[in-house]
Amino acid sequence: MEDATFHSPNMGQGQKRSKFLIFFIASLLLIVGGFGAWQFFGTSNQQEEVEDSTPTPTEFEFPTDTPTPEASPTPEMTSTPVPTSTPTPRPTTNPVDKTTGLDRSDLTVEVQNGSGVAGAAAEASDILKTLGYNVTAVGNADNYDYTNVVIQVKSSESNFLELLKKDLGSDYTIGTTSANLSASASTDALVIIGK
């Protein structure tokens, strides 16, 4: 028998080169495609970060021949209490009336604004407090149609009616006065300030 030799198909040099060239081009395309994808997706995230940040201005001092002032030591601050509400005016006169002997501080008074003018009741309240009256309430009347001052006192305090008229008469036009304020009222006297 003869020895049979089998020849393997021999690749030629041209076939090896073409396979190498295909492999090289495929690898090159993969690298370029990966780099392109990274640039596209990575750059868009960086753009968002750049848009979100705001540049901080840099302070620059121009040199001059003028000397800059030196910082002086900060003076110590002393705390001064701040009042939380308007203090009640102290009577500037003796609360006891010289002619009648009545002590104004014994009468509790409510002052109401019946004029519609802002602060009218507060102004009258300050006048009464300065004279020594015990003003316990300031507010608005049931309406703003009052033309003059109305004074009402409880019948048990009727002796103060003339004193109130005299004290308010120098600043206001007194309208009606009466000693028929309800005994269940929270104050001894009601003063309504009109226009």
C-alpha positions in Angstrom: 0.0 0.0 0.0 1.0 3.3 -0.7 1.3 5.9 1.8 -1.3 8.4 1.1 -0.5 11.8 2.3 -3.3 14.2 2.8 -2.5 17.7 2.2 -4.4 20.2 4.2 -5.7 23.0 2.4 -3.0 25.5 2.6 -4.0 29.0 3.2 -2.2 31.4 1.1 -0.6 34.5 2.2 -3.4 36.5 0.6 -6.1 34.8 2.6 -4.3 35.4 5.9 -3.9 39.1 5.1 -7.6 39.5 4.2 -8.7 37.9 7.5 -6.3 40.1 9.4 -7.5 43.1 7.6 -11.2 42.3 8.4 -10.3 41.7 12.0 -8.3 45.0 12.2 -11.1 47.0 10.6 -13.8 45.5 12.8 -11.7 46.3 15.9 -11.0 49.8 14.7 -14.8 50.4 14.1 -15.6 49.1 17.6 -13.0 51.4 19.2 -14.1 54.4 17.2 -17.8 53.6 17.9 -17.2 53.2 21.6 -15.3 56.5 21.8 -18.0 58.3 19.8 -20.8 56.9 22.1 -18.7 57.9 25.2 -18.3 61.4 23.8 -21.9 61.8 22.9 -23.4 60.5 26.2 -20.6 61.7 28.5 -20.5 65.2 27.1 -24.3 65.7 27.4 -24.0 65.1 31.2 -21.1 67.5 31.5 -23.1 70.2 29.6 -25.9 69.9 32.1 -23.5 70.3 35.0 -21.9 73.3 33.3 -25.3 74.9 32.7 -26.3 74.4 36.4 -23.2 76.1 37.8 -22.9 79.8 38.0 -19.5 81.5 37.9 -18.5 83.4 41.0 -17.1 86.9 40.3 -13.6 87.6 41.5 -13.0 90.7 43.5 -10.3 92.8 42.2 -8.8 95.8 43.8 -7.2 98.5 41.6 -4.0 99.8 43.1 -4.2 103.5 44.1 -2.1 106.0 45.9 -4.9 106.7 48.4 -4.4 104.8 51.6 -7.2 102.4 52.6 -8.9 103.0 55.9 -8.0 100.6 58.7 -10.9 98.7 60.2 -11.8 100.1 63.5 -12.7 97.9 66.4 -16.4 97.2 66.6 -17.9 99.0 69.5 -19.6 96.9 72.1 -23.4 97.0 71.8 -25.4 97.2 74.9 -28.9 95.7 74.7 -31.7 98.1 75.3 -35.0 96.5 76.1 -37.6 97.2 73.4 -41.1 97.8 74.7 -43.6 95.3 73.4 -46.6 97.5 73.6 -47.4 101.2 74.2 -46.9 102.0 77.8 -49.8 103.3 79.8 -49.4 107.1 80.3 -48.9 108.0 83.9 -51.2 110.7 85.3 -49.5 114.0 85.0 -51.9 115.5 87.5 -53.2 114.2 90.7 -56.1 111.7 89.9 -58.1 113.2 92.8 -60.2 116.2 91.7 -59.7 119.2 94.0 -63.3 120.5 93.8 -65.2 117.2 94.1 -62.7 115.1 95.9 -63.4 112.2 93.5 -60.5 109.9 92.7 -60.4 109.3 88.9 -58.4 106.1 89.3 -61.5 104.5 91.1 -63.6 104.7 87.8 -63.1 102.1 85.1 -63.7 103.5 81.7 -64.2 101.9 78.2 -63.5 104.2 75.3 -65.0 103.5 71.8 -64.5 105.0 68.4 -67.8 106.2 67.0 -66.4 108.5 64.4 -64.7 106.1 62.0 -61.4 108.2 62.3 -58.5 105.8 62.9 -57.0 106.3 66.4 -59.8 108.5 67.7 -60.6 106.2 70.7 -56.9 105.7 71.5 -56.3 109.5 71.5 -59.2 110.0 73.9 -58.0 107.1 76.0 -54.6 108.7 76.4 -56.2 112.0 77.5 -58.2 110.1 80.2 -55.2 108.1 81.3 -53.2 111.3 81.6 -55.9 112.7 83.9 -55.7 109.5 86.1 -58.7 107.5 84.8 -58.5 103.7 84.8 -59.1 103.0 81.1 -59.5 99.2 80.8 -60.8 98.9 77.2 -60.5 100.7 73.8 -62.4 99.6 70.7 -64.9 100.5 68.1 -68.5 101.5 68.7 -71.5 99.8 67.1 -71.4 102.3 64.3 -69.5 105.4 63.1 -72.5 107.8 63.0 -71.8 109.5 66.3 -71.4 113.3 65.9 -70.4 114.2 69.4 -69.0 112.5 72.5 -71.5 110.3 74.4 -70.8 109.6 78.0 -72.7 106.9 80.0 -72.0 105.9 83.6 -73.5 103.3 85.9 -76.1 104.8 88.3 -73.8 103.8 91.2 -71.1 106.0 89.8 -73.3 109.0 88.7 -71.2 111.4 90.8 -68.4 111.0 88.1 -70.6 112.1 85.3 -70.0 115.9 85.7 -66.3 115.3 86.2 -66.0 113.3 83.0 -67.9 116.0 81.1 -65.6 118.7 82.5 -62.4 116.6 81.7 -63.4 115.8 78.1 -65.1 119.1 77.4 -61.8 120.9 76.9 -60.9 118.6 73.9 -64.3 117.4 72.6 -67.9 118.6 72.1 -70.0 116.7 74.6 -73.3 115.4 73.2 -75.5 113.2 75.4 -74.7 112.1 78.9 -76.5 109.7 81.1 -76.2 107.7 84.3 -78.1 104.7 82.9 -75.2 102.4 81.8 -76.2 98.8 82.5 -75.2 97.5 85.9 -73.9 94.3 84.2 -71.5 96.4 82.0 -67.8 95.4 82.4 -66.8 99.0 83.2 -68.2 101.8 85.3 -68.3 104.3 82.4 -68.6 104.2 78.6 -67.2 107.0 76.4 -68.0 107.0 72.7 -66.0 109.5 70.6 -67.9 111.1 67.8 -66.9 113.2 64.8 
